[in-house]
């Protein structure tokens, strides 16, 4: 039996950021991650080039912004500021009939000018993305252009997303680069967090069951290890958290099962620059294609290589089909692709009324030493994950303060 002040299930950004806060205040913190790597959607695939320089390609999250204030606090604490890399300004484009087109060329401007004044009268609350933005950009523009870019953000059909969850306005830190990554990819952040003193991160540990024993949580893993703690945190997808809580907190589990999720098959390819005919781009969106988007490494140019991550739709599982589409979209053949790597990501698919659902879950968590964090609460962005961890950590501190005050 391994005892700890807090056990966190899930070693992605949400779990590691919560662990970071707990370890910082001296709590003995254990993180259990079922995969053999930590970081979750922070996944920078790295290779050694011909000149022994390292080239990286993102398979999950791609960009950080200076409006991500909670994340920046961690970056500052980890002293990673000098490793920030500014993302170059290159355009997003559309791929129409395998031809690269500018976004502007696809927009019906008379319809846009007629519809845009609705922006000042429409309210996002209780509206989904399709109904809200169709009124602002026009129905034809939405279907032909904007819909596909909205789908590209969460790599899934975003029509039914709550309009107020997809894009948020946040205060920016003027002393930080507006749009940035790191010299070795975004995984640099989670790799550094995982080495925090007081935090033990254990990969390859799948949690099989959780039970309550004498007021504590007992967690059993696939390698027959048992962990005991007064405080448990789940930083896993909603469906996984629901499964783990079904016996000890069935009411919370029931709410979690109603949160939909989507699978994203991401395939990254790396090629020498000389083989790519496309001009540098930040990303490519192709209407009604096999993929939602292509995200490029051109925002951080390399002297030898270019990299592209294709976020395919969940039903496109055949590797041969995916590679054929990649070759067509980039205008290359398979012999020119030096490296290819795939990853399956999961993202929530919230619907209108999501915030009310979260309120119900939070009400059930009150006064419990069970913390829930992840990208299915306030939103799906990087900052939303960290902000939820901040909130749950603050709740834990309040519980401790109350217990100490009553003792």
C-alpha positions in Angstrom: 0.0 0.0 0.0 1.4 3.4 -1.1 0.1 6.4 0.8 0.1 9.9 -0.4 -1.6 13.3 0.4 -3.2 13.3 -3.1 -3.4 10.8 -6.0 -4.1 12.3 -9.4 -5.3 9.9 -12.1 -4.3 11.3 -15.5 -1.0 12.8 -16.6 -2.1 15.2 -19.2 -1.9 19.0 -18.9 -4.9 19.1 -16.5 -3.5 16.4 -14.2 0.1 17.7 -14.2 -0.9 21.4 -13.6 -3.0 20.3 -10.6 -0.1 18.2 -9.4 2.2 21.2 -9.9 0.1 23.3 -7.5 -0.2 20.6 -4.9 3.5 19.8 -4.9 4.3 23.5 -4.6 2.5 23.7 -1.3 4.2 20.6 0.1 1.6 17.9 -0.6 3.0 14.5 -1.3 1.6 14.1 -4.8 1.4 11.0 -7.0 0.2 11.1 -10.6 -0.9 7.9 -12.3 -0.9 7.8 -16.1 -2.1 4.8 -18.1 0.0 5.6 -21.2 3.8 5.1 -21.3 4.2 8.8 -21.8 2.8 11.9 -20.0 1.5 15.1 -21.5 -1.8 13.9 -23.1 -2.6 16.3 -25.9 0.7 18.1 -25.4 2.6 15.7 -27.7 5.7 17.0 -29.5 7.0 14.2 -31.7 10.8 14.8 -32.1 13.3 13.4 -34.6 17.0 13.9 -35.2 17.7 15.5 -38.6 20.6 14.9 -41.0 22.7 17.5 -39.3 21.8 16.1 -35.9 19.5 19.0 -35.2 16.2 18.1 -33.6 12.9 18.7 -35.5 9.6 18.5 -33.7 6.0 18.2 -34.8 2.9 18.6 -32.7 0.3 15.8 -32.7 -2.1 17.5 -30.3 -2.2 21.1 -29.1 -0.4 23.5 -31.3 -0.3 27.0 -30.0 -0.2 29.1 -26.7 -1.2 32.7 -26.4 -0.3 35.5 -24.0 -3.9 35.5 -22.8 -3.3 32.1 -21.1 -2.4 33.8 -17.8 -2.6 30.7 -15.5 -0.4 28.7 -17.9 2.0 31.7 -18.0 2.3 31.6 -14.2 3.4 28.0 -14.4 5.8 28.9 -17.3 7.3 31.7 -15.1 7.6 29.4 -12.1 9.4 26.8 -14.2 11.7 29.5 -15.6 10.8 28.6 -19.2 10.4 32.1 -20.5 13.8 32.1 -22.3 12.7 29.0 -24.3 9.6 30.6 -25.8 9.6 30.7 -29.6 7.5 33.2 -31.5 5.2 31.7 -34.1 5.7 33.3 -37.5 2.8 34.9 -39.3 1.9 32.8 -42.2 -1.7 32.4 -43.6 -4.4 29.9 -43.1 -5.7 28.7 -46.5 -8.4 26.5 -48.0 -7.9 23.5 -50.2 -10.6 23.4 -52.8 -10.5 20.6 -55.4 -6.9 20.1 -54.3 -6.1 23.7 -55.2 -4.9 26.2 -52.5 -7.2 29.1 -52.2 -7.2 32.2 -49.9 -9.9 32.4 -47.4 -11.0 35.8 -48.8 -11.5 34.4 -52.3 -14.1 32.0 -50.9 -16.2 34.6 -49.0 -19.4 36.1 -50.4 -18.8 39.7 -49.3 -22.2 41.2 -50.1 -23.8 38.5 -47.8 -21.1 39.2 -45.2 -21.7 42.9 -45.2 -25.5 42.4 -45.0 -25.2 40.0 -42.1 -22.4 41.4 -40.0 -24.4 44.1 -38.2 -26.2 41.3 -36.5 -23.1 40.9 -34.4 -24.2 43.8 -32.3 -27.6 42.3 -31.5 -27.0 38.6 -31.2 -26.3 37.0 -27.8 -24.2 33.9 -27.5 -26.0 32.5 -24.5 -28.1 29.5 -25.2 -27.1 29.5 -28.9 -25.1 26.9 -30.7 -22.2 27.8 -33.1 -24.3 27.2 -36.3 -27.2 29.4 -35.3 -25.2 32.2 -33.9 -22.5 32.6 -36.6 -24.8 31.9 -39.5 -26.6 35.1 -38.6 -23.4 37.1 -38.4 -21.6 35.9 -41.5 -24.6 34.7 -43.5 -25.9 31.2 -44.1 -24.0 30.6 -47.3 -20.7 31.9 -46.0 -21.1 29.8 -42.9 -21.7 26.6 -44.8 -19.1 27.3 -47.5 -16.2 28.8 -45.4 -16.6 29.6 -41.7 -18.1 26.3 -40.7 -15.1 24.4 -41.7 -12.7 26.6 -39.8 -14.9 26.3 -36.7 -14.7 22.5 -37.1 -11.0 22.7 -37.4 -10.6 24.3 -33.9 -11.9 21.2 -31.9 -11.2 18.8 -34.8 -14.9 17.7 -34.9 -18.2 19.0 -36.1 -18.7 22.2 -34.1 -22.2 23.2 -35.3 -23.9 22.2 -32.0 -21.1 23.5 -29.7 -22.3 26.2 -27.3 -21.4 29.5 -29.1 -19.9 30.9 -25.9 -17.5 28.0 -25.3 -15.6 27.9 -28.5 -14.0 31.4 -28.4 -13.3 33.5 -25.3 -11.9 36.9 -24.8 -9.2 37.0 -22.2 -6.9 39.8 -20.9 -3.5 39.6 -22.5 -0.1 39.9 -20.9 1.7 42.6 -22.8 5.1 41.4 -21.7 4.7 38.1 -23.5 4.8 37.1 -27.1 1.2 37.1 -28.4 1.4 33.6 -30.1 4.2 31.2 -29.1 5.5 27.7 -28.7 8.8 26.5 -27.3 12.2 25.6 -28.8 11.5 21.9 -28.5 7.7 22.0 -28.8 4.8 22.5 -26.4 5.7 19.2 -24.6 8.5 21.2 -23.0 6.0 22.6 -20.6 4.6 19.3 -19.3 8.1 17.6 -19.3 9.3 20.3 -17.0 6.2 20.3 -14.7 6.6 16.5 -14.3 10.0 16.9 -12.7 8.7 19.2 -9.9 10.0 18.3 -6.4 7.4 16.6 -4.3 5.6 15.1 -7.4 5.9 11.5 -8.4 4.7 10.8 -11.9 4.2 7.1 -12.8 3.5 6.2 -16.4 2.1 2.9 -17.6 -0.3 2.8 -14.5 -3.9 2.1 -15.6 -6.4 2.5 -12.8 -8.7 -0.5 -12.6 -10.9 0.4 -9.7 -11.4 2.9 -6.9 -13.1 2.3 -3.6 -13.8 4.1 -0.3 -12.2 2.5 2.8 -12.5 4.2 6.2 -12.9 7.6 4.7 -9.9 7.2 2.3 -9.7 6.5 -1.4 -8.0 3.2 -2.4 -6.9 3.0 -6.0 -5.9 -0.3 -7.6 -3.8 -0.3 -10.8 -3.2 -2.9 -13.5 0.1 -3.9 -12.0 -1.5 -5.0 -8.7 -0.4 -1.9 -6.9 -2.7 -0.1 -4.4 -2.6 3.6 -3.5 -4.3 5.2 -0.5 -5.1 8.9 -0.1 -7.5 11.2 1.6 -7.8 13.3 -1.6 -8.4 11.9 -5.0 -8.3 13.8 -8.3 -9.4 12.6 -11.7 -7.9 14.3 -14.7 -9.3 11.9 -17.3 -11.9 12.2 -20.0 -15.5 12.5 -18.7 -16.4 8.9 -19.8 -13.3 7.5 -18.0 -14.1 9.5 -14.8 -17.7 8.3 -14.9 -16.6 4.6 -15.2 -14.1 5.0 -12.2 -16.7 6.8 -10.0 -19.7 4.6 -10.9 -19.6 2.6 -7.6 -18.6 5.3 -5.1 -20.4 8.3 -6.5 -23.0 7.1 -8.9 -24.8 10.5 -9.0 -21.7 12.3 -10.2 -20.9 9.4 -12.7 -24.4 9.7 -14.2 -23.9 13.4 -15.0 -20.5 12.7 -16.5 -21.9 10.1 -18.8 -24.0 12.7 -20.5 -20.9 14.6 -21.7 -20.3 13.6 -25.3 -16.8 13.1 -26.7 -15.1 12.8 -30.1 -12.1 10.9 -31.4 -9.5 12.5 -33.6 -7.1 10.5 -35.6 -4.0 12.6 -36.1 -1.3 11.7 -38.5 1.9 13.8 -38.7 4.4 13.7 -41.6 7.9 15.2 -42.0 9.5 15.9 -45.3 12.4 17.7 -46.7 11.5 21.3 -47.8 12.5 20.7 -51.4 9.6 18.2 -51.9 6.7 20.5 -50.9 5.2 22.7 -53.6 2.9 24.7 -51.2 4.1 28.0 -49.9 4.4 28.3 -46.1 1.1 28.1 -44.3 -0.2 28.0 -40.7 -2.8 25.5 -41.6 -5.1 24.1 -44.3 -8.8 23.6 -44.2 -10.5 21.5 -46.9 -14.4 21.6 -47.1 -16.0 18.2 -46.6 -12.8 16.3 -46.8 -11.5 13.3 -45.0 -9.7 15.5 -42.5 -10.8 18.6 -40.5 -7.6 20.4 -40.8 -3.9 20.3 -41.6 -1.7 22.1 -39.1 1.8 23.1 -40.3 5.2 23.5 -38.6 5.8 26.4 -41.0 5.0 28.8 -38.1 8.4 27.8 -36.7 10.5 27.4 -39.9 13.3 24.9 -40.1 16.2 25.1 -42.7 15.8 21.5 -43.7 12.3 20.1 -43.0 8.6 20.9 -43.1 6.0 19.1 -41.0 2.2 18.7 -41.3 -0.3 17.2 -38.9 -3.5 15.9 -40.5 -6.5 15.7 -38.1 -8.6 13.1 -39.7 -12.3 12.4 -39.1 -12.9 9.5 -36.7 -14.3 7.1 -39.4 -11.1 7.4 -41.5 -9.2 4.6 -39.8 -7.5 2.9 -42.7 -3.8 3.9 -42.8 -3.6 3.4 -46.6 -6.6 5.7 -47.2 -5.1 8.4 -44.9 -1.6 8.2 -46.5 -3.1 8.5 -50.0 -5.0 11.6 -49.0 -1.9 13.1 -47.4 0.1 12.5 -50.6 -2.6 14.1 -52.7 -3.0 17.1 -50.5 0.7 17.8 -50.3 1.5 16.8 -53.8 4.1 14.3 -52.8 4.7 10.5 -53.0 5.3 8.1 -50.2 9.0 7.8 -50.8 9.4 11.5 -50.0 7.9 11.2 -46.6 10.8 10.6 -44.2 8.8 10.2 -41.0 5.2 9.4 -40.2 3.5 9.1 -36.8 -0.1 8.7 -35.7 -1.9 9.5 -32.5 -5.5 9.1 -31.3 -6.8 12.1 -29.3 -10.1 12.5 -27.4 -11.9 15.8 -27.0 -15.2 16.6 -25.4 -18.2 17.6 -27.6 -20.2 20.0 -25.4 -23.7 21.0 -26.2 -25.9 23.9 -25.3 -26.7 23.7 -21.6 -23.2 22.5 -20.8 -22.5 25.1 -18.1 -25.7 24.1 -16.3 -24.5 20.5 -16.3 -21.1 21.6 -14.9 -22.9 23.5 -12.1 -24.7 20.3 -11.1 -21.5 18.4 -11.0 -19.8 21.1 -9.0 -22.7 21.1 -6.5 -22.2 17.4 -5.9 -18.5 17.8 -5.4 -18.9 20.4 -2.7 -17.3 19.3 0.6 -15.9 16.2 -1.0 -12.2 15.5 -1.2 -12.7 14.5 -4.8 -11.3 16.9 -7.4 -12.3 16.7 -11.1 -10.3 18.6 -13.8 -10.0 18.4 -17.5 -11.0 20.0 -20.8 -14.7 19.3 -20.4 -15.6 21.9 -17.8 -15.1 25.6 -18.8 -13.9 24.9 -22.4 -11.5 22.9 -24.5 -8.5 25.3 -24.8 -5.2 24.9 -23.0 -6.0 27.7 -20.6 -9.4 26.2 -19.8 -7.6 23.0 -18.6 -5.2 24.9 -16.3 -8.0 27.2 -15.0 -10.1 24.3 -14.0 -7.1 22.8 -12.1 -6.6 26.2 -10.4 -10.2 26.2 -9.3 -10.1 22.6 -7.9 -6.8 23.3 -6.1 -8.4 26.4 -4.5 -11.3 24.3 -3.4 -9.0 21.8 -1.8 -7.2 24.5 0.1 -10.5 25.8 1.3 -11.5 22.3 2.6 -8.1 22.0 4.4 -8.6 25.5 5.9 -12.0 24.5 7.2 -10.7 21.3 8.7 -7.9 23.1 10.4 -10.2 25.8 11.7 -12.5 23.2 13.2 -9.8 21.1 14.8 
